[in-house]
Amino acid sequence: MTGGTDFVIVGGGPAGLSAGITAARSGCSAVILEAGEVLGPRPRGEGVNHYRLFDELLGQGFLEEHALETTAGAVYHSPGASQQVLLPAKRPLYFFEWREFIDRLGEVAAEERVEVRTGARVTGVLEEGGRCVGVRYVDAAGGDREVRGATVLGCDGHASVVGRHYGLPYDRMSCPMMKCRITEAGFDPDHTQALQFYLIGAGDLAHTPSFPPCVAYAFPLSGRQMEVGLMLRMSQAHGMAGVQMPIGRHSARCGPTSRRSTPGSATTSRAPPSTSRSRPTCRTPTWSATTCPPPERCSWATASGSSTRSARRGSTSRCRWPTSGWG
């Protein structure tokens, strides 16, 4: 059994790493347990407002140097794209690349002598006198271990062993989502700078009429990169188990096909322009058609990070949405 420490932190994502760094800088010892083989294996949101905490954690100027700043605001599209509303940005928003962000936090944690154990899957809590004093975990070699601490922090997200043991209502707190980043998206970066949100009502999706109400988004990034994703209300998430998803010929695929009329296809000066009929498109039956000019590489990842998939996209290749994840 491992000896005691000031902080036992379950989860090596942004919250766990930030907690470990802060503890170390305050003169406390900290141990971070991460179930994955690397820190932060599960991508989450990659857009943040700039708070002083980021400079303290990452270093002065890191966010400005490594992230894209946008002040273009957000456009909200009503169901069927019958109306659009632009909300100006109140403060700059920064988009970063997940792995670069996590790796930097890991570097700082190492500099502050935070102990990090990857491949450490927490299986339960240790209690004495009704108080949590540590956790049990399985290490990378498959051995059963324990670690004790004066304070135990559960920073391991929706499936948190610590949080669920103590009854935290994650089913009311979490937001299921899936996302991907496209490197050659079909939009004009000079005219499409605002974030795009598409409100989709029940029954709006022809291929999956039982799909619950949701919000699809498209975030223009630098060059012709774009992050696209789908968000559900937590109250609707469990109903996804009974939704019949499109398969076979209805799956999202790339090919020299004309663009269909889809929710959010209306074009404004701030919305993604219509796709040319002469160019290949990647059609997703979920919400819209996104231009997919070959050759192109698209990295798909669930918010829960169950896997990151890459597909070589061209006239004969297929691009599939991943399974739903939890953000």
URWOZI-V31512 format. One record per residue. N is the residue number from 0. RES is the residue in one small letter. SS is DSSP state (@ for helix, = for strand, . for the rest). NEAR is the number of other C-alpha atoms within 12 Angstrom. Layout:
{{N;RES;SS;NEAR} {N;RES;SS;NEAR}}
//
This chain:
{{0;m;.;15} {1;t;.;17} {2;g;.;19} {3;g;.;21} {4;t;=;28} {5;d;=;28} {6;f;=;39} {7;v;=;46} {8;i;=;48} {9;v;=;50} {10;g;.;43} {11;g;.;45} {12;g;.;41} {13;p;@;40} {14;a;@;27} {15;g;@;36} {16;l;@;46} {17;s;@;36} {18;a;@;38} {19;g;@;45} {20;i;@;39} {21;t;@;29} {22;a;@;29} {23;a;@;27} {24;r;@;21} {25;s;.;15} {26;g;.;16} {27;c;.;24} {28;s;.;30} {29;a;=;41} {30;v;=;44} {31;i;=;52} {32;l;=;46} {33;e;=;39} {34;a;.;34} {35;g;.;29} {36;e;.;20} {37;v;.;25} {38;l;.;38} {39;g;.;41} {40;p;.;30} {41;r;.;36} {42;p;.;38} {43;r;.;37} {44;g;.;37} {45;e;.;32} {46;g;=;25} {47;v;=;25} {48;n;=;25} {49;h;.;26} {50;y;.;18} {51;r;@;15} {52;l;@;19} {53;f;@;25} {54;d;@;20} {55;e;@;19} {56;l;@;33} {57;l;@;32} {58;g;.;19} {59;q;.;16} {60;g;.;17} {61;f;@;23} {62;l;@;33} {63;e;@;23} {64;e;@;18} {65;h;@;21} {66;a;.;26} {67;l;=;29} {68;e;=;26} {69;t;=;29} {70;t;.;20} {71;a;.;29} {72;g;.;26} {73;a;=;30} {74;v;=;34} {75;y;=;30} {76;h;=;33} {77;s;.;25} {78;p;@;27} {79;g;@;24} {80;a;@;28} {81;s;.;19} {82;q;.;21} {83;q;=;25} {84;v;=;22} {85;l;=;22} {86;l;=;19} {87;p;.;18} {88;a;.;19} {89;k;.;13} {90;r;.;17} {91;p;.;23} {92;l;=;28} {93;y;=;33} {94;f;=;33} {95;f;.;31} {96;e;.;28} {97;w;@;29} {98;r;@;22} {99;e;@;23} {100;f;@;36} {101;i;@;30} {102;d;@;22} {103;r;@;30} {104;l;@;37} {105;g;@;36} {106;e;@;23} {107;v;@;29} {108;a;@;34} {109;a;@;23} {110;e;@;18} {111;e;.;27} {112;r;.;23} {113;v;.;36} {114;e;=;31} {115;v;=;38} {116;r;=;33} {117;t;=;28} {118;g;.;26} {119;a;.;34} {120;r;=;34} {121;v;=;40} {122;t;=;26} {123;g;=;27} {124;v;=;32} {125;l;=;27} {126;e;=;22} {127;e;=;13} {128;g;.;7} {129;g;.;9} {130;r;=;16} {131;c;=;26} {132;v;=;28} {133;g;=;36} {134;v;=;43} {135;r;=;30} {136;y;=;34} {137;v;=;25} {138;d;.;25} {139;a;.;20} {140;a;.;14} {141;g;.;13} {142;g;.;16} {143;d;=;19} {144;r;=;26} {145;e;=;29} {146;v;=;38} {147;r;=;34} {148;g;=;31} {149;a;=;25} {150;t;=;29} {151;v;=;37} {152;l;=;37} {153;g;=;37} {154;c;.;32} {155;d;.;37} {156;g;@;38} {157;h;@;28} {158;a;@;28} {159;s;.;30} {160;v;@;30} {161;v;@;35} {162;g;@;28} {163;r;@;20} {164;h;@;20} {165;y;.;18} {166;g;.;13} {167;l;.;18} {168;p;.;16} {169;y;@;24} {170;d;@;23} {171;r;@;17} {172;m;@;18} {173;s;.;26} {174;c;.;29} {175;p;=;35} {176;m;=;35} {177;m;=;38} {178;k;=;41} {179;c;=;41} {180;r;=;39} {181;i;=;37} {182;t;.;31} {183;e;.;30} {184;a;.;39} {185;g;.;34} {186;f;.;37} {187;d;.;27} {188;p;.;25} {189;d;.;18} {190;h;.;19} {191;t;.;33} {192;q;.;35} {193;a;.;36} {194;l;=;38} {195;q;=;39} {196;f;=;38} {197;y;=;40} {198;l;=;34} {199;i;=;34} {200;g;.;27} {201;a;.;19} {202;g;.;20} {203;d;.;28} {204;l;.;31} {205;a;@;24} {206;h;@;25} {207;t;@;25} {208;p;.;21} {209;s;.;23} {210;f;.;31} {211;p;.;31} {212;p;.;29} {213;c;=;34} {214;v;=;34} {215;a;=;36} {216;y;=;36} {217;a;=;40} {218;f;=;42} {219;p;=;42} {220;l;.;36} {221;s;.;28} {222;g;.;18} {223;r;.;26} {224;q;.;32} {225;m;=;38} {226;e;=;35} {227;v;=;40} {228;g;=;39} {229;l;=;42} {230;m;=;35} {231;l;=;31} {232;r;.;27} {233;m;@;25} {234;s;@;19} {235;q;@;24} {236;a;@;28} {237;h;@;20} {238;g;@;16} {239;m;@;24} {240;a;@;14} {241;g;@;14} {242;v;.;18} {243;q;.;17} {244;m;.;28} {245;p;.;22} {246;i;.;17} {247;g;@;13} {248;r;@;16} {249;h;@;22} {250;s;.;22} {251;a;.;31} {252;r;=;33} {253;c;=;37} {254;g;=;30} {255;p;.;24} {256;t;.;24} {257;s;.;21} {258;r;.;28} {259;r;.;24} {260;s;.;22} {261;t;.;28} {262;p;.;32} {263;g;.;38} {264;s;.;28} {265;a;.;26} {266;t;.;25} {267;t;.;26} {268;s;.;19} {269;r;.;32} {270;a;.;38} {271;p;.;37} {272;p;.;25} {273;s;.;30} {274;t;.;32} {275;s;.;20} {276;r;.;16} {277;s;.;15} {278;r;.;23} {279;p;.;30} {280;t;=;37} {281;c;=;44} {282;r;=;35} {283;t;.;39} {284;p;.;33} {285;t;.;43} {286;w;.;42} {287;s;.;39} {288;a;=;38} {289;t;=;46} {290;t;=;43} {291;c;.;44} {292;p;.;33} {293;p;.;26} {294;p;.;21} {295;e;=;29} {296;r;=;25} {297;c;=;36} {298;s;=;29} {299;w;=;33} {300;a;=;37} {301;t;=;33} {302;a;.;36} {303;s;.;32} {304;g;.;33} {305;s;.;22} {306;s;.;23} {307;t;=;25} {308;r;=;22} {309;s;=;22} {310;a;=;30} {311;r;=;25} {312;r;=;34} {313;g;.;26} {314;s;.;23} {315;t;.;21} {316;s;.;27} {317;r;=;30} {318;c;.;34} {319;r;.;35} {320;w;.;39} {321;p;.;29} {322;t;.;25} {323;s;.;28} {324;g;=;34} {325;w;=;36} {326;g;.;34}}
//
